[in-house]
């Protein structure tokens, strides 16, 4: 029964080709032992060559050594070439500040790919089964995920990892091991409920099976397969669009067409963002949904010359024509603009995506209206000459309210912790005498409304 199920999976998913060399990840537990034994039985049928590799994680002391001895003995009995490596995973995890599980997974795959390359194998067979798939989908659902997460694990990956047991239940695997007297090793930490996956395996899934659906694992597997088809289509479409929208692609920088991104559905844009990051960084490790949402907000922002910092030194810049992913710091050129703001008028500043409006009124009426960060009122009769909305200039100074003296805008930006790349997008409101308002931040003492004020100019700035 297990052999036939494995054959169905292999043939439906095209996991194995004629003359393949296949390296089996052998832990010594029931799943990997079943996989090795079954593939060895199918070696002649598929005209393939089977190898095995085992990593001693040094996590379980003497038990880990017994696992390695068992794996070596089994491979000797099955006439399977065997590779073994011992690494102090706890020490590595501590040094790299990783969880034990993360460190073990990384080192295990590093070792597997090292052996794969040494023997010239095309595939690495790992022993994830039907139960593992159900646990993975539920765990991702609990943590929050989209269609990519709900499709679960893939039957095969582009790097050659295959999962022939993914349609085979744990119960049938255990029965197969018993029937063939394989006596696999048991990792009793899998029976502890300290970890989320173990809680799902030992508590949640049995409860669902008893109270709601005895076939929940099969149901989840079928759902994952349906979603995988949808996800694969979206991924292929995203890849096509990615190739069309890439304006620049080097080892240090990827630039996407910002206008094309704005006209693309957000579901595809998210995939394009992930593709850009993975192409540049080689991995999506450390990139969470919050980072993707931040980049989407960057794209939608009406302003340009914006920057977003991502994990591991990766930066995203939004310019007038592109969304740039890079490891290199970009210094934006100064944006220069200078507009006259007429009383009871408005101007639109496309350079920074702002609309500025002014309204002359009495002091009494103004007092009845609210002000805020982007709406301020000034004594109109204190203004000399034209009102100008402009970009900042070297040496600009103003007299911030309550300070009692003047201060350079550069120092104000530093005090407010405004990043250098954002300073050019902050407009300055001035007249022929000085600065009234560092818009959105500081107003001047020289133009404040007082007991002698008769006319007020109320100014509001809005993003386009």
Secondary structure as GFF3:
##gff-version 3
##sequence-region A 1 464
A	DSSP	alpha_helix	2	12	.	.	.	ID=ss1
A	DSSP	beta_strand	21	25	.	.	.	ID=ss2
A	DSSP	alpha_helix	30	41	.	.	.	ID=ss3
A	DSSP	alpha_helix	43	46	.	.	.	ID=ss4
A	DSSP	beta_strand	49	56	.	.	.	ID=ss5
A	DSSP	alpha_helix	62	78	.	.	.	ID=ss6
A	DSSP	beta_strand	81	86	.	.	.	ID=ss7
A	DSSP	alpha_helix	89	96	.	.	.	ID=ss8
A	DSSP	alpha_helix	100	119	.	.	.	ID=ss9
A	DSSP	beta_strand	123	125	.	.	.	ID=ss10
A	DSSP	alpha_helix	130	143	.	.	.	ID=ss11
A	DSSP	alpha_helix	147	150	.	.	.	ID=ss12
A	DSSP	beta_strand	161	162	.	.	.	ID=ss13
A	DSSP	alpha_helix	170	179	.	.	.	ID=ss14
A	DSSP	three_ten_helix	188	191	.	.	.	ID=ss15
A	DSSP	alpha_helix	196	199	.	.	.	ID=ss16
A	DSSP	pi_helix	200	204	.	.	.	ID=ss17
A	DSSP	alpha_helix	205	211	.	.	.	ID=ss18
A	DSSP	alpha_helix	216	245	.	.	.	ID=ss19
A	DSSP	beta_strand	246	249	.	.	.	ID=ss20
A	DSSP	beta_strand	253	257	.	.	.	ID=ss21
A	DSSP	alpha_helix	258	262	.	.	.	ID=ss22
A	DSSP	alpha_helix	266	281	.	.	.	ID=ss23
A	DSSP	alpha_helix	289	300	.	.	.	ID=ss24
A	DSSP	beta_strand	306	309	.	.	.	ID=ss25
A	DSSP	three_ten_helix	311	313	.	.	.	ID=ss26
A	DSSP	beta_strand	315	318	.	.	.	ID=ss27
A	DSSP	beta_strand	322	326	.	.	.	ID=ss28
A	DSSP	beta_strand	338	340	.	.	.	ID=ss29
A	DSSP	beta_strand	346	349	.	.	.	ID=ss30
A	DSSP	beta_strand	354	362	.	.	.	ID=ss31
A	DSSP	alpha_helix	363	367	.	.	.	ID=ss32
A	DSSP	beta_strand	375	379	.	.	.	ID=ss33
A	DSSP	three_ten_helix	380	382	.	.	.	ID=ss34
A	DSSP	beta_strand	388	390	.	.	.	ID=ss35
A	DSSP	beta_strand	397	398	.	.	.	ID=ss36
A	DSSP	beta_strand	407	408	.	.	.	ID=ss37
A	DSSP	alpha_helix	409	415	.	.	.	ID=ss38
A	DSSP	three_ten_helix	420	425	.	.	.	ID=ss39
A	DSSP	beta_strand	428	430	.	.	.	ID=ss40
A	DSSP	beta_strand	435	438	.	.	.	ID=ss41
A	DSSP	beta_strand	442	443	.	.	.	ID=ss42
A	DSSP	three_ten_helix	445	447	.	.	.	ID=ss43
A	DSSP	beta_strand	455	463	.	.	.	ID=ss44
###
